[in-house]
Amino acid sequence: MQGDKTYWFPAKRYGWGWGFPTTWQGLLVLFGYIALMGCGTVWLKAEHAQGWFLAYAFALTAVLLFVCWFKGEPASWRWGDRD
């Protein structure tokens, strides 16, 4: 079973990118992203630190995309099932 690779994030059926996670590791990453984004919203009050919040959100999103890229199915444009 060395060749069997479990993807945390499956490819979307239509379009480019990844769908909802199918493993507990993927769910943990997604819920961690949502929780950290929520904490950042409270911690970096939007009316006082817009620039810092945008940098924080960009960094978190970059980390999420990095994890999806390495732990998800290879990304490519998909047109759905060709039945």
Secondary structure, DSSP 8 states (H G I E B T S, - for coil): --S----SB-B-SEESSB-S--SHHHHHHHHHHHHHHHHHHHHS-TTT-HHHHHHHHHHHHHHHHHHHHHHB-----EE----
